[in-house]
């Protein structure tokens, strides 16, 4: 015959084992859901990182001064609809932004122009370059004017770090680029002034060539008259993962 105290002890042991199994189950469940939550967080961070690396994402990160008259909400409208009419215009003067969000891997172009017929314009370009260490920089270029007189307004290089744009302090491209860099030695002040008054200059972030950008001098009247005084009309920069290698060509 089984003793009563033995049965009681067995029941206590069984209860303890069941309780232990329950607690273990809870612990394993907590660990599972904690890991699942961590995985979800990492996936979200990864996806957000990809979005920030996408060109529209980088366009959103630009400082406010890079897109005059556009705040963050208006940028979203522009990206969504590919066009944004700046409020406050009338039949005499109304301006708009338009953006090309075509899926170009490392490039985006935005234009500021008039719907009321004025020919003045501003072009904004951004282009991403990959460093040898796997990180990225972003080029921001803004140029504009009227068709017969175009000039570079802004050219800034940013480091892309942790979903933010931080202006780069490294000297990758001289900031004093201009016509003088393309003229042969010994030019006079009067010649420089004449050529400057008859030419346009701007950076072009070529979307067709992944690791190139160019600084170009052009003229609506042509450059043949000035060729003997110039080394070329294009300063071409090729990115090698660490710096831009310069060469001067005629185009």
KELOKOL-665004 format. One line per 3 residues: their letters; for each residue x, y, z of C-alpha. Coordinates in Angstrom, 2 decimals. Layout:
BEGIN
a> X,Y,Z  ...
//
This chain:
BEGIN
xxx> 0.00,0.00,0.00  1.32,3.47,-0.99  1.98,5.71,1.96
xxx> 0.04,8.99,2.14  3.18,11.07,2.81  4.85,9.55,-0.24
xxx> 1.89,10.57,-2.39  2.00,14.06,-0.95  5.75,14.35,-1.65
xxx> 5.25,13.09,-5.20  2.50,15.62,-5.74  4.66,18.42,-4.35
xxx> 7.56,17.37,-6.59  5.25,17.15,-9.59  3.83,20.58,-8.81
xxx> 7.35,21.98,-8.54  8.30,20.41,-11.87  5.15,21.76,-13.55
xxx> 5.80,25.20,-12.07  9.42,25.01,-13.24  8.28,24.02,-16.74
xxx> 5.80,26.89,-16.80  8.45,29.39,-15.69  10.92,27.98,-18.22
xxx> 8.24,28.28,-20.90  7.59,31.89,-19.93  11.32,32.63,-19.93
xxx> 11.79,31.04,-23.35  8.78,32.96,-24.66  10.16,36.22,-23.30
xxx> 13.54,35.50,-24.86  11.87,34.59,-28.18  9.75,37.73,-28.30
xxx> 12.66,39.88,-27.14  14.78,38.51,-29.96  11.87,38.94,-32.39
xxx> 11.47,42.55,-31.22  15.20,43.20,-31.60  15.12,41.67,-35.07
xxx> 12.16,43.89,-36.00  13.99,46.96,-34.72  17.09,46.03,-36.71
xxx> 14.98,45.49,-39.83  13.32,48.90,-39.37  16.71,50.55,-38.87
xxx> 18.04,48.79,-41.98  15.04,49.85,-44.07  15.27,53.43,-42.81
xxx> 18.97,53.39,-43.61  18.21,52.28,-47.16  15.61,55.03,-47.48
xxx> 18.11,57.61,-46.27  20.63,56.32,-48.81  18.03,56.55,-51.62
xxx> 18.25,59.80,-53.56  14.80,61.05,-52.55  15.75,60.30,-48.94
xxx> 18.94,62.32,-49.30  16.98,65.15,-50.94  14.80,65.24,-47.81
xxx> 17.92,65.60,-45.64  19.27,68.68,-47.43  19.47,71.83,-45.28
xxx> 16.55,74.23,-45.78  18.77,76.77,-47.58  19.38,74.24,-50.36
xxx> 15.76,74.47,-51.54  14.62,78.09,-51.06  10.86,78.48,-50.50
xxx> 10.42,74.77,-49.73  9.95,73.42,-46.22  9.98,69.71,-45.35
xxx> 6.22,69.30,-45.94  6.46,71.01,-49.33  9.40,68.79,-50.28
xxx> 7.20,65.77,-49.61  4.52,67.16,-51.94  7.16,67.79,-54.59
xxx> 8.53,64.24,-54.32  5.03,62.73,-54.39  3.66,64.77,-57.30
xxx> 6.93,65.63,-59.13  5.85,69.29,-59.16  5.07,71.99,-56.62
xxx> 3.66,75.46,-57.33  4.98,77.97,-54.80  1.98,79.75,-53.18
xxx> 1.52,83.50,-53.51  2.03,83.79,-57.25  -0.21,85.55,-59.73
xxx> -0.66,85.93,-63.47  2.46,88.08,-63.65  4.83,85.86,-61.71
xxx> 4.37,82.31,-60.44  7.22,79.92,-59.73  7.31,76.17,-59.43
xxx> 9.62,73.33,-58.49  9.80,70.18,-60.57  11.78,67.07,-59.75
xxx> 12.90,64.03,-61.69  12.53,61.00,-59.43  13.42,58.54,-62.17
xxx> 15.21,55.58,-60.60  18.78,56.70,-61.24  20.98,55.00,-58.68
xxx> 23.11,57.90,-57.46  21.60,61.06,-58.97  18.63,63.41,-58.59
xxx> 17.74,66.65,-60.39  15.36,69.41,-59.34  14.45,72.59,-61.23
xxx> 13.07,75.96,-60.11  11.38,77.90,-62.91  8.44,80.11,-63.82
xxx> 5.00,79.09,-65.04  4.35,82.65,-66.23  6.87,82.76,-69.07
xxx> 9.99,84.24,-67.47  13.10,82.42,-68.67  15.13,82.52,-65.45
xxx> 15.77,79.16,-63.80  17.73,77.38,-61.08  18.95,73.78,-61.37
xxx> 19.65,71.73,-58.26  21.55,68.46,-58.63  22.69,65.94,-56.04
xxx> 24.93,62.96,-56.67  26.25,60.25,-54.37  29.79,58.87,-54.46
xxx> 31.05,55.82,-52.57  34.27,56.01,-50.59  36.80,53.20,-50.61
xxx> 35.86,52.46,-46.98  32.21,51.85,-47.94  30.85,55.18,-46.70
xxx> 29.32,57.83,-48.96  29.60,61.51,-49.79  26.93,63.65,-51.43
xxx> 27.57,66.42,-53.95  25.12,69.33,-53.99  25.22,71.73,-56.93
xxx> 23.03,74.75,-57.62  23.40,76.86,-60.75  21.10,79.12,-62.74
xxx> 20.35,82.38,-64.42  18.87,82.89,-67.87  19.75,80.85,-70.99
xxx> 22.41,83.33,-72.15  23.93,83.91,-68.70  24.34,80.98,-66.32
xxx> 26.52,80.85,-63.22  27.33,78.48,-60.39  25.64,79.55,-57.16
xxx> 26.44,76.78,-54.69  28.63,73.70,-54.61  28.81,71.74,-51.36
xxx> 30.12,68.30,-50.42  28.45,66.44,-47.55  29.42,63.32,-45.63
xxx> 26.50,60.94,-45.14  26.61,59.73,-41.52  23.90,58.00,-39.47
xxx> 21.07,59.37,-41.59  22.43,62.92,-41.54  24.29,65.20,-43.94
xxx> 27.41,66.79,-42.45  29.31,69.32,-44.52  32.67,67.87,-45.51
xxx> 35.78,69.77,-44.40  38.16,67.83,-46.64  39.39,69.76,-49.68
xxx> 38.37,67.40,-52.46  37.82,70.08,-55.09  39.26,73.63,-54.94
xxx> 36.59,76.16,-54.02  38.06,78.86,-56.28  37.33,77.01,-59.51
xxx> 36.49,79.28,-62.40  37.55,80.57,-65.77  41.08,81.32,-64.55
xxx> 41.69,77.60,-64.05  41.11,76.99,-67.75  43.10,79.89,-69.22
xxx> 46.70,79.57,-70.31  49.36,81.43,-68.35  50.02,85.06,-69.14
xxx> 46.49,86.22,-69.85  45.70,89.89,-69.29  42.97,91.27,-67.06
xxx> 41.17,92.70,-70.06  41.17,89.30,-71.84  39.87,87.58,-68.72
xxx> 37.08,90.15,-68.37  36.09,89.80,-72.03  35.90,86.01,-71.89
xxx> 34.10,86.05,-68.54  31.48,88.46,-69.86  30.80,86.18,-72.84
xxx> 30.77,82.75,-71.19  28.79,80.73,-68.66  30.19,78.33,-66.09
xxx> 28.70,75.59,-63.93  29.26,72.18,-62.37  27.37,69.34,-64.04
xxx> 26.82,66.14,-62.07  26.61,63.76,-65.02  23.99,61.06,-64.24
xxx> 25.24,58.82,-67.06  28.72,58.39,-65.58  28.73,57.06,-62.06
xxx> 32.05,58.45,-60.82  32.38,61.67,-62.77  31.43,65.32,-62.52
xxx> 32.54,68.29,-64.57  33.07,72.02,-64.38  32.18,73.46,-67.78
xxx> 32.70,76.79,-69.54  30.28,77.43,-72.40  29.09,80.34,-74.50
xxx> 25.95,81.01,-76.54  28.27,82.71,-79.04  30.73,79.80,-79.21
xxx> 34.29,79.51,-77.87  36.31,79.35,-81.11  37.38,82.96,-80.69
xxx> 39.01,82.14,-77.33  40.47,78.68,-77.98  44.03,79.90,-78.36
xxx> 43.87,81.39,-74.86  42.33,78.35,-73.15  43.60,74.88,-72.20
xxx> 40.10,73.46,-72.55  36.50,74.26,-71.71  35.82,71.32,-69.36
xxx> 37.52,70.42,-66.11  36.62,66.76,-65.66  36.81,65.13,-62.20
xxx> 36.91,61.35,-61.76  36.27,59.89,-58.30  38.64,57.06,-57.28
xxx> 37.09,56.29,-53.91  39.33,58.69,-51.99  39.66,61.86,-54.05
xxx> 38.79,63.50,-57.36  41.36,63.25,-60.13  41.29,66.28,-62.43
xxx> 41.97,66.58,-66.13  41.21,69.38,-68.59  39.64,68.59,-71.94
xx> 37.91,70.23,-74.89  34.34,69.25,-75.57
//
